[in-house]
Amino acid sequence: MKIHQSPGTGDIVAVCDRELMNTTISHEKCTVTITEYFYGNSPVSETEVRQVLERAENINLMGERAVRIAVDMGILSRSGCIMIGQVPHAQIYRT
């Protein structure tokens, strides 16, 4: 997990399943490289992720576990995700 500080527009919380870090996934014309620069390189617990997601306004999720946490919390429906290959991805914007 990494929190990007963005003055004036709100912070961006990026959460990714650990095994996806530093990989590239593709589907049709979409290719995404999952980097430590965006998602961070410090593992965090599910409890820590939940605490941050509770108050986050701008969220980027990549991977089964990351998406499941948001679905379990009720801030995302599974149908609100896209699949990039076999990997679920979601962006959440709350005001």
C-alpha positions in Angstrom: 0.0 0.0 0.0 1.1 3.5 -0.7 -0.6 6.8 -0.1 0.2 9.5 -2.7 -0.1 13.0 -1.3 -1.9 15.2 -3.7 -2.5 18.7 -2.3 -5.8 20.2 -3.4 -7.2 17.1 -5.0 -7.0 14.6 -2.2 -4.7 11.7 -1.5 -4.6 8.6 -3.7 -4.5 5.2 -1.8 -3.0 2.5 -4.0 -3.3 -1.2 -2.8 -2.0 -4.2 -4.7 -1.6 -7.9 -3.9 2.0 -8.6 -3.1 2.6 -11.3 -5.7 1.6 -8.9 -8.5 4.3 -6.4 -7.6 6.8 -5.7 -10.4 4.8 -7.7 -13.0 3.1 -6.8 -16.2 -0.4 -8.0 -17.0 -2.2 -7.7 -20.3 -5.7 -8.1 -21.8 -6.4 -7.3 -25.4 -5.0 -3.8 -26.0 -4.5 -3.0 -22.3 -1.1 -3.6 -20.7 -0.3 -2.5 -17.1 3.0 -2.7 -15.3 2.5 -2.9 -11.6 5.3 -1.0 -9.9 6.6 -0.3 -6.4 6.7 3.4 -7.4 2.9 3.5 -7.5 1.8 0.7 -5.1 4.7 1.0 -2.6 7.0 -1.7 -1.3 6.1 -2.0 2.3 3.7 -4.9 3.2 0.8 -4.0 5.4 -1.9 -6.0 7.2 -5.5 -6.3 6.1 -6.4 -4.4 9.2 -4.2 -1.5 8.1 -5.7 -1.5 4.6 -9.2 -1.4 6.0 -8.4 1.5 8.3 -7.0 3.6 5.4 -9.8 2.6 3.0 -12.5 3.7 5.5 -11.6 7.3 5.0 -10.0 7.3 1.6 -11.6 9.3 -1.2 -9.5 8.2 -4.1 -8.6 4.4 -4.2 -6.7 2.3 -6.7 -6.9 -1.5 -6.2 -5.1 -4.3 -8.0 -5.6 -8.0 -7.3 -8.0 -10.4 -5.7 -7.2 -9.7 -2.1 -7.1 -5.9 -2.5 -10.5 -5.9 -4.3 -12.1 -8.4 -1.8 -11.3 -6.1 1.1 -13.2 -3.2 -0.5 -16.1 -5.5 -1.5 -16.3 -6.9 2.1 -16.3 -3.3 3.4 -19.2 -2.4 1.1 -17.3 0.4 -0.7 -17.2 -1.6 -4.0 -19.3 -4.1 -5.8 -17.6 -6.9 -7.7 -19.3 -5.7 -10.8 -17.5 -2.3 -10.4 -14.2 -4.0 -11.2 -12.6 -4.6 -14.6 -10.5 -7.6 -15.4 -7.0 -7.1 -16.8 -6.3 -10.7 -17.9 -7.1 -12.7 -14.7 -6.5 -9.8 -12.3 -9.4 -7.6 -11.0 -8.7 -3.9 -10.9 -10.9 -1.1 -9.5 -10.7 2.7 -9.0 -13.0 4.3 -6.5 -13.7 8.0 -6.2 -15.8 9.2 -3.3 -16.7 12.7 -2.4 
